[in-house]
Amino acid sequence: MSCSYVLAGHTDIVLCLDTCITSSGRTLIVTGSKDKSVRLWDPNNRCCIGVADGIHTGGIGAVAFAKKLHNFFVSGSSDLTLKLWSLDGLTDVNDAFTLKTRATTKAHDKDINALAVAPNDSLICSGSQDRTARIWKLPHLTPGVVLRGHKRGIWSVEFSPVDQCVITGSGDKTIKIWAISDGSCLKTFEGHTSSVFKVQFLTRGAQFVSCGADGLLKLWTVKTNECVATYDQHEDKVWALTVGKKTEMLATGGSDAVINLWHDSTAADKEEAFQKEEENVLKGQELDNAVADANYIKAIHLAFELRRPHKLFELFGDLCRSEDAKNQVKTALDALSMDEYRLLLEYVREWNTKPKLCHIAQFVLLQVFSILSPTEIVEMKGVGELLEGLIPYSQRHYSRIDRLERSIFLLDYTLNGMSIVEPEPEPEMGVVDDPKDELIMEVVGQGKEQDGEDDSLKKRSSKKRKSQKSNGGNKKVKA
């Protein structure tokens, strides 16, 4: 983007401007300057067609064209006055046009910083450094309601394109919406960290944009009072903001000597979101089919694409319960990219914080560390933060399992001491060189078992006889 031409004529800083396209299709520009003059320009012919010099006694801080018929414009000055200028008699010929005032009034107690004309050309709103905004009725600039509530000067005013309200931006960092009928404050928006210099409605009054001394451009939703987007493309204060006729384009200018053009991508974003949702539905069905076919490798990759950590955990859980768990998990992880490995470690870190999920998390973590080399792990983006989240919980799980294992040994020792659990006999070990010897050893073993049973029977019968004798002896003594 380059400068096509320069319109020269003012002798001091140009403080404000506005544009319009007349019913005949002619483009006009009106400018106000610190040199106390107002100029009317024809940009197509690159000439000034009207000058009002010396009418205001102070710098011109705000100008605004009529919105409907484009047959007048208004100007506000540091001389505290508001003037209505007639464009009746203006033709398409580039002859000099004499600017005449139709009405004048003292509007505020301090400098006038902002002006706006209602969409039906019936009202004017002015904003001043005296912290008030005022509504004026046309054609005679009859005073209407006063909008009081800002704590510092007002830098911007704008009528809603559909509702009976006006919006203001102030040096107190707030934006307010007011009712035209009674001047009551309907909504207050906070979010800027410095003065708000410009506010403009979008999307038929449902949204608006604002800019200010903090260098930010913010997009707001009127209904919810929320700032839905913030853009930081300027390096200094953003003084100027204008919206295109169809609100699809807007431009901002700042103290960093940069003009930024912005495009409204709402429709494109909605279309992209719809296509993405449709694609996710198809991939979700494909994922379900892969799980039904037990194709876990394909299912794991689809779960990564769809960003479904819960489904991914279920898949790893099914694999861990399979016979060849280690090889299957390793095969599924081999084809992952480094970004997917990092995402997997984020999931594992989350799973590892819960005792019920930690076993599968630790198993997957082991397979990841067996696949990746130490160099690859160290070079992974954000690995330090991931390890800081993994190590403490892993140590906690290890300590818990170690305590559980020790408590099991203590239980065995206690039961053995109480003779409730008999220790298992150690099997006899022998070296068998010949199959025949093995058969002989088996027979001998069976013989030993038989001998043991016979000895046990003998011992039991011997104990029985002793018991009978003892009982008989006792009877004799008692007799």
C-alpha positions in Angstrom: 0.0 0.0 0.0 1.4 3.4 -1.0 0.3 7.0 -0.8 -1.5 8.0 -4.0 -1.4 11.8 -3.5 -1.4 14.5 -0.8 -4.1 17.1 -0.1 -2.3 20.2 1.0 -3.9 23.3 2.4 -4.0 23.4 6.2 -1.2 25.3 8.0 -1.2 23.3 11.2 -1.9 19.8 12.5 -5.1 18.1 11.0 -7.0 16.9 14.1 -10.1 15.2 12.5 -11.7 14.2 9.2 -14.8 12.5 7.8 -15.9 11.2 4.4 -19.2 10.7 2.6 -20.5 9.8 -0.9 -23.3 12.0 -2.1 -26.5 10.9 -3.8 -24.8 11.7 -7.1 -21.8 9.4 -6.3 -19.4 12.2 -5.5 -16.9 11.5 -2.8 -16.3 14.3 -0.2 -13.8 14.8 2.6 -14.2 17.3 5.4 -11.2 18.1 7.7 -10.6 20.1 10.8 -7.3 21.5 11.9 -5.5 23.2 14.7 -5.2 26.2 12.4 -9.0 26.9 13.3 -10.2 26.2 9.8 -12.5 23.7 8.2 -11.9 22.5 4.7 -14.1 20.6 2.2 -12.2 18.4 -0.4 -12.9 16.5 -3.6 -10.3 13.7 -3.4 -11.0 12.5 -7.0 -10.0 15.8 -8.4 -7.4 16.4 -5.6 -8.6 19.9 -4.8 -10.1 21.9 -1.9 -13.6 23.1 -2.9 -14.5 25.0 0.3 -12.8 26.7 3.2 -14.3 28.1 6.5 -11.4 30.0 8.1 -11.8 32.1 11.2 -15.4 31.0 12.0 -14.2 29.0 14.9 -11.8 30.7 17.4 -10.1 27.5 18.4 -8.7 24.3 17.0 -11.3 22.0 15.3 -11.4 18.8 17.3 -14.2 16.9 15.6 -16.2 16.9 12.3 -19.0 14.6 11.1 -21.1 14.3 7.9 -24.8 13.6 7.8 -25.5 9.9 7.4 -28.6 9.8 5.3 -28.9 12.8 2.9 -25.3 14.1 3.2 -26.5 17.7 2.9 -24.7 19.0 6.0 -21.9 18.4 8.4 -21.1 19.5 11.9 -17.9 20.7 13.6 -16.8 21.0 17.2 -14.0 23.1 18.5 -11.9 24.0 21.5 -13.8 27.3 21.6 -16.6 25.1 23.2 -19.0 25.7 20.2 -20.8 23.3 18.0 -21.6 24.4 14.4 -23.9 23.0 11.7 -22.7 23.6 8.1 -25.1 23.5 5.1 -24.1 21.8 1.8 -27.2 22.9 -0.1 -26.3 24.2 -3.5 -23.2 22.0 -3.8 -22.9 20.8 -7.4 -20.7 18.2 -9.1 -18.7 21.0 -10.7 -15.4 21.8 -9.1 -16.2 25.4 -8.5 -15.3 27.0 -5.2 -18.1 26.5 -2.7 -18.9 28.9 0.2 -19.4 27.1 3.5 -22.2 28.7 5.5 -23.3 27.9 9.1 -26.9 26.9 9.6 -26.8 26.9 13.4 -24.3 27.5 16.3 -24.5 26.7 20.0 -22.2 26.6 23.0 -22.1 22.9 23.7 -19.7 22.1 26.5 -17.5 23.6 29.2 -14.3 22.1 27.8 -12.9 21.1 24.4 -15.2 19.1 22.1 -13.4 15.8 21.2 -16.0 13.8 19.3 -19.1 14.2 17.2 -21.6 11.7 15.7 -24.8 12.1 13.6 -27.7 9.7 14.0 -28.5 7.3 11.1 -31.7 9.3 10.3 -30.0 12.7 10.5 -32.3 13.8 13.3 -29.8 13.9 16.3 -26.2 14.8 17.0 -24.1 13.5 19.9 -21.1 15.4 21.1 -18.4 14.3 23.5 -16.2 16.6 25.5 -13.3 16.8 27.8 -15.7 18.0 30.5 -16.6 14.3 31.0 -20.1 14.6 29.5 -21.8 13.7 26.2 -24.8 15.6 25.0 -27.6 14.9 22.5 -28.7 17.7 20.2 -31.9 17.9 18.0 -31.7 19.0 14.4 -32.0 21.3 12.6 -31.5 24.0 15.2 -29.2 22.2 17.6 -31.8 22.1 20.4 -30.3 20.6 23.6 -31.5 17.2 24.6 -30.4 14.8 27.3 -27.0 15.0 29.0 -25.0 11.7 29.5 -23.2 11.9 32.8 -21.1 9.1 34.3 -17.6 9.1 32.9 -14.9 10.1 35.3 -12.6 11.6 32.6 -12.9 13.2 29.2 -14.9 11.5 26.4 -12.9 10.8 23.2 -15.4 9.0 21.1 -19.2 8.8 20.5 -21.2 6.7 18.0 -24.9 6.1 17.4 -26.1 2.5 17.2 -27.2 1.6 13.6 -30.4 -0.2 14.9 -31.1 0.7 18.5 -32.0 4.0 20.3 -28.7 4.2 22.1 -25.2 5.8 21.8 -21.8 4.4 22.8 -19.0 6.5 24.3 -15.3 5.8 25.0 -13.5 7.8 27.7 -10.1 8.5 29.3 -11.3 6.6 32.4 -10.6 3.3 30.4 -14.3 2.4 30.1 -16.9 2.2 27.4 -20.5 3.0 28.1 -23.8 2.5 26.2 -26.5 5.1 26.9 -30.3 5.3 26.2 -31.1 8.3 24.1 -34.6 8.7 25.6 -33.6 9.4 29.2 -29.8 9.4 29.2 -29.4 6.4 31.5 -26.4 4.2 31.3 -27.3 0.8 30.0 -24.0 -1.0 30.0 -20.4 -0.5 31.0 -17.4 -2.3 29.4 -14.0 -2.6 31.1 -10.9 -4.1 29.6 -8.6 -1.4 28.3 -5.6 -0.5 30.5 -5.6 3.1 29.3 -7.7 5.8 27.7 -10.2 4.7 25.0 -9.8 6.9 21.9 -12.2 5.4 19.4 -15.3 3.2 19.4 -17.3 1.9 16.3 -20.3 -0.5 16.0 -20.1 -3.6 13.9 -22.6 -6.3 12.6 -25.7 -4.1 12.9 -25.0 -3.1 16.5 -24.4 -6.6 17.9 -20.7 -6.0 18.3 -18.3 -3.0 18.4 -14.5 -2.4 18.2 -12.5 -0.1 20.3 -8.9 1.2 20.4 -6.9 3.3 22.8 -3.7 4.5 24.4 -2.7 0.9 25.3 -2.1 0.2 21.6 -4.8 -2.5 21.6 -7.7 -3.2 19.3 -10.6 -5.0 21.0 -13.7 -6.7 19.7 -16.7 -6.8 22.1 -20.1 -8.4 22.1 -22.9 -6.1 23.3 -25.3 -8.7 24.6 -22.8 -10.5 26.9 -20.5 -7.6 27.8 -17.5 -9.7 26.8 -14.4 -8.9 25.0 -14.1 -11.7 22.5 -10.8 -10.8 20.9 -7.8 -8.5 21.5 -5.3 -7.6 18.8 -1.9 -6.1 19.5 -0.5 -5.0 16.2 0.5 -1.4 17.1 3.5 -0.4 19.1 2.1 2.8 20.4 -1.3 4.6 21.0 -4.0 3.9 18.5 -5.7 7.2 17.7 -7.8 6.5 14.6 -10.3 3.7 13.8 -12.8 3.5 10.9 -15.1 0.8 9.7 -16.0 0.0 6.1 -19.5 0.4 4.7 -20.2 -3.3 4.9 -18.2 -3.7 8.1 -16.0 -6.4 6.5 -12.9 -4.1 6.6 -11.6 -1.7 9.1 -8.5 0.4 9.5 -6.5 1.7 12.4 -3.8 4.3 12.7 -1.4 4.9 15.6 1.4 7.0 17.0 3.8 4.4 15.6 3.2 5.9 12.1 1.5 2.6 11.0 -1.9 2.1 9.4 -3.3 -1.4 9.7 -6.1 -2.8 7.6 -8.2 -5.5 9.2 -10.5 -8.0 7.5 -13.6 -9.5 9.2 -13.1 -13.3 9.0 -16.2 -14.3 11.0 -18.0 -16.0 8.0 -14.8 -17.8 6.9 -14.1 -18.9 10.5 -17.6 -20.3 10.8 -17.2 -22.2 7.5 -13.9 -23.6 8.6 -15.3 -24.6 12.0 -18.2 -26.4 10.2 -15.8 -28.3 7.9 -13.6 -29.2 10.8 -16.6 -30.5 12.8 -17.7 -32.6 9.8 -14.3 -34.0 9.4 -14.1 -34.9 13.1 -17.4 -36.8 12.8 -16.1 -38.9 10.0 -12.8 -39.6 11.8 -14.8 -40.4 14.9 -16.7 -43.0 13.0 -13.5 -44.4 11.5 -12.1 -44.6 15.1 -15.0 -46.6 16.3 -14.7 -49.0 13.3 -11.0 -49.5 14.1 -11.7 -50.3 17.7 -14.4 -52.7 16.7 -11.9 -54.4 14.3 -9.3 -54.5 17.1 -7.0 -52.4 14.8 -5.4 -50.6 17.8 -2.6 -49.0 15.9 -4.9 -47.2 13.5 -7.2 -46.3 16.4 -4.4 -44.8 18.4 -3.4 -42.6 15.5 -6.9 -41.4 15.0 -7.3 -40.7 18.7 -4.2 -38.5 18.5 -5.6 -36.6 15.5 -8.9 -36.0 17.2 -7.2 -35.0 20.5 -9.2 -37.6 22.6 -7.0 -38.4 25.6 -9.7 -40.5 27.3 -10.2 -42.7 24.3 -6.4 -43.0 24.0 -6.2 -44.2 27.6 -8.9 -46.8 27.0 -7.0 -48.1 23.9 -3.7 -48.4 25.9 -5.6 -50.1 28.7 -6.9 -52.7 26.2 -3.4 -53.2 24.8 -1.8 -53.6 28.2 -4.3 -56.4 29.0 -3.4 -58.3 25.8 -0.9 -61.2 25.7 1.8 -59.4 23.7 1.2 -55.9 25.3 4.8 -54.7 25.1 5.3 -55.3 21.4 1.9 -54.0 20.4 2.3 -50.8 22.4 5.8 -50.3 21.0 4.5 -50.9 17.4 1.8 -48.3 17.9 4.2 -45.7 19.3 6.9 -46.2 16.7 5.2 -44.2 14.0 4.5 -41.1 16.1 6.1 -37.8 15.4 8.0 -35.8 18.0 5.0 -33.4 18.4 2.8 -36.4 19.0 5.3 -37.8 21.5 5.2 -34.5 23.4 1.4 -34.6 23.3 1.4 -38.2 24.6 3.7 -37.2 27.5 1.3 -34.4 28.4 -1.5 -37.0 28.5 0.7 -39.4 30.5 1.5 -36.6 33.0 -2.2 -36.1 33.5 -2.9 -39.8 33.9 0.0 -40.2 36.3 -1.6 -37.8 38.8 -4.4 -40.3 39.5 -3.7 -43.6 41.4 -6.3 -45.5 39.4 -4.6 -44.6 36.1 -1.0 -44.6 37.0 -0.2 -48.2 36.1 -1.1 -47.8 32.5 0.6 -44.3 32.5 3.8 -45.8 33.8 3.7 -48.7 31.3 3.3 -46.2 28.4 6.0 -44.0 29.8 8.4 -47.0 29.9 7.7 -47.7 26.2 8.2 -44.1 25.2 11.6 -43.9 27.0 12.6 -47.2 25.4 11.9 -45.9 21.9 13.3 -42.4 22.2 17.0 -41.8 22.8 18.2 -39.5 25.6 19.2 -36.9 23.0 15.7 -36.9 21.5 14.1 -36.6 24.9 16.3 -33.7 25.9 15.7 -31.8 22.6 11.9 -32.2 22.9 10.2 -28.8 23.4 9.1 -28.2 27.0 10.5 -31.6 28.2 11.7 -29.9 31.5 8.2 -28.9 32.4 6.9 -32.4 31.5 9.5 -34.1 33.6 8.8 -31.8 36.6 5.2 -33.0 36.5 6.1 -36.7 36.0 8.8 -37.3 38.6 7.1 -36.3 41.9 4.0 -38.5 41.2 6.1 -41.4 39.9 8.1 -41.3 43.1 4.9 -41.2 45.1 3.5 -44.2 43.3 6.8 -46.2 43.8 6.8 -45.4 47.5 3.1 -46.6 47.8 3.8 -49.9 46.0 7.0 -50.4 48.1 5.0 -50.0 51.3 2.3 -52.3 50.0 4.9 -55.0 49.2 6.5 -54.7 52.7 3.1 -55.0 54.4 2.5 -58.2 52.5 5.7 -59.7 53.7 4.8 -58.8 57.3 1.5 -60.5 56.9 3.2 -63.7 55.7 5.6 -63.6 58.6 2.7 -63.1 61.1 0.7 -66.0 59.7 3.7 -68.3 59.7 4.4 -67.4 63.3 0.8 -68.3 64.2 1.3 -71.8 62.5 -1.7 -71.0 60.3 0.2 -71.2 57.1 2.6 -74.2 56.7 5.8 -73.4 54.8 6.0 -75.1 51.5 8.5 -78.0 51.5 11.5 -77.6 49.3 11.6 -80.1 46.4 14.4 -82.6 46.3 16.8 -81.8 43.6 18.6 -84.5 41.6 20.5 -84.9 38.4 19.1 -87.4 36.0 21.4 -88.5 33.2 19.3 -91.3 31.7 15.5 -91.5 31.0 15.5 -94.9 32.7 17.0 -93.3 35.8 14.3 -90.7 35.7 11.7 -93.5 35.7 13.5 -95.2 38.6 13.6 -91.9 40.6 9.8 -91.5 40.0 9.1 -95.0 41.3 11.4 -94.4 44.3 9.6 -91.2 45.0 6.3 -92.9 44.9 7.7 -95.6 47.3 8.9 -92.9 49.7 5.5 -91.3 49.6 3.9 -94.7 50.4 6.3 -95.3 53.2 5.5 -91.9 54.6 1.9 -92.7 54.6 2.5 -96.1 56.3 4.6 -94.4 59.0 1.9 -91.9 59.5 -0.7 -94.6 60.0 1.6 -96.4 62.5 2.1 -93.3 64.5 -1.6 -92.6 64.7 -2.4 -96.2 65.8 0.3 -96.0 68.4 -1.1 -92.8 69.8 -4.5 -94.3 69.9 -3.4 -97.3 72.0 -1.5 -95.1 74.4 -4.6 -93.0 74.8 -6.8 -96.1 75.6 -4.3 -97.4 78.1 -4.2 -94.0 79.8 -8.0 -93.9 80.1 -8.1 -97.5 81.4 -5.5 -96.7 84.1 -7.4 -93.7 85.2 -10.5 -95.8 85.6 -8.7 -98.3 87.8 -7.4 -95.6 90.0 -10.8 -94.1 90.4 -12.2 -97.6 91.3 
